[in-house]
Amino acid sequence: MSKKSIGDDGVTDSQAGMNHIPDLSENGVSLQPVQARTIALVVAVAFFMQAESQ
């Protein structure tokens, strides 16, 4: 995988994305799988950009 250089951040982002999808469903927000994946991707990219800028 090309994200090995990111280290723990890459793992944390993917885990956070997976955890956020069921959490949104449990909170009563009905999201389609595509929308949930898009949100998770945006969140992961935002974290990655933040880590790169620091």
Buried (B, 14 or more C-beta within 10 A) or exposed (E): EEEEEBEEBBEBBEEEBEEBBEEBEEEEEEEEEEEBEEBBEEBBEEBBEEBEEE
